[in-house]
Amino acid sequence: MTWIRPLAAHAERPCTLVVCRGCCCGDPRKNPGTDHAGQLARLREAAAASGGRLAVRTSDCLGPCAQANVIVVQPTSEARRRGARAAWFGWALDDTATDEIIAWAEAGGPGTVPVPATLDLHRIDPPEPKPKASQGAGRRTGGTGGTGAGTGRRGRRGR
């Protein structure tokens, strides 16, 4: 059987805003003076008006909760092919920060235009990747140097 790739698989991805709406971002208890729903609505309105050059999606917790609200601006497919990487912004709590993120993304975002100096003040480092569970977490190496029953290979087998 021949597998046929769908046409959408070749579609260019627009500049994408990933808006954290996990445990802290978007929570009025953490930042009560911010219109979280209004911010997300403005970002979605900008994407709808962009003619497909901008996309918005929400995500569960992205990690840097102390810097809520977090928005990640992902480059277009073309910019990524040229080496551009996502830009992370924190403390995006007011209309000014939201306006600057929208304007930069509409202008092309990462790899296309430089980050404006005022927006650069919101720049944060992405969290370190978590080690995969299969890379030794909870794994015993076995051997004879254990401290009691259940340690090493013998303790895990056939009880």
N, C-alpha and C positions, 0 to 999 in steps of 0.2 A: 504494500500500500504506500502511496506517495503522500507525504504530508505537505500541505500548502499553507504557507505563512499568510495570516490575515493582512489585509492592506494597512490596517492601523498599526501594525508592528513597525512599519517604516515611517510613521508619522513623526515629525519633529516635536519634541517636547518643549512647551513654552517655559518661560521663567515662572517658577512655582514658589508660592509662599506657603510654607508649612507652619500653621499656627498651633502652638501647643495649647491644649485644653485638657490637660491631665489633672493631677492632684492639686496643683497650686495656681497655675496659669488660668486665667479666666474665672477665678474664684473671688467673688466679692468680699468674702471674709478675710482674705489675705490682703487685697488691695481694694478697700471699699470705695475709694474716690474715683474709680475707673469704670467707664461704661464698657464692660467686656463684650456684651452682646452688640452694642453699637460699633465697636471696633471691628468685630468679625463681619458685621453687615457692610461696613465701609470697604473692607478688603474685598468682599465678594462683589460689591457693586463695581469696584474698579476692575475686577477681572471680567465681569460681564460686559463692561464698556470697552474693553481692550481689543475686541475683535479676535480673540484667541491668542494674543501675545502674552497673556498673563493668566495663571491659574492659581486657585486657592484651595487648600485642603487642610483639614484639622487632623491632629494627632493626639494620642494619649501622651502621657508624660515624656518629655524629651530629655529630662535629667536635671538641668541646672535650676532647681526650684527656687533657690535664693535670689535668682535674677529674673523672676516672673515679671511680666509676660514675655515669653520667648517666641520669636519668629525666626524661622530659617528661610533664607532666600536661596533657592536652588537655581543654578544656571540653566539656560536653554541647552538643548542637545548640541547645537553647534558650538556654543561657548565651552561646553564640557569637553568636546573633542579637541579643542584648543588648549585644554588644561585647566579651565576654570573649575573652582570648587565652591561648595555652598558657603554662604556667609551667615553667621549666627549673630542675632541681636537680642539683647536682654533689656529689661526695664522699659519695654515698649508699652508704656502705661497712659500716654496722653495723645491728644490729637496731633501734636507736632511730630512725635516719633512715627505715628501711623502715616501721616502725610509724607514724611521723608522716605519711609520704606516703600510706599506706593510709587512715589515719583521716581525713585532709583530703579525699582523693578520695571516700571513702564519704559524707562530709558534703555533697558536691556539687562540691568542687574550684573551679577558676577561675570567677570571676563569680558564685559562689553564696555562699561563705563566705570571710572573710579568711584569709590564710596565717598559721598560728600563728607566734609570734615565734621559737620554737626552730627551726622548719622554714625560716623565712625566712633563717636563717644559711647554709643550703645553696643558696640561690637563686643562679643564675648567669645571665649574659646569653647568649642564643642566638648562635651564630656568625654573622658577616656572610654574606649570600648570595654565592655565587660568581658571577662574571659568566658569562653564557651564552657558549658558544663562538662563536655566530653574531654576537656584538656586537663584531666587530673583532679578535678574537684571531687572530693570524697573517695578517691581511688586509693586502695591499699596496695602496697607493693609486695606484700608477702614476706617470707623469710623467717628466720628463727629468732630474731631479736625482739619479739613481742613481749608484752607485759602480762599476758594472761589469755584466757579463753576468748575466742573470737578474733584474735589478732593473727594476721598472716593467712595463708591459703587453707590450712587445715581447719581453722575455726569457721570458715565460710561454707564448707562443703558438707553435704549430706547429713544434716542433723534431723 
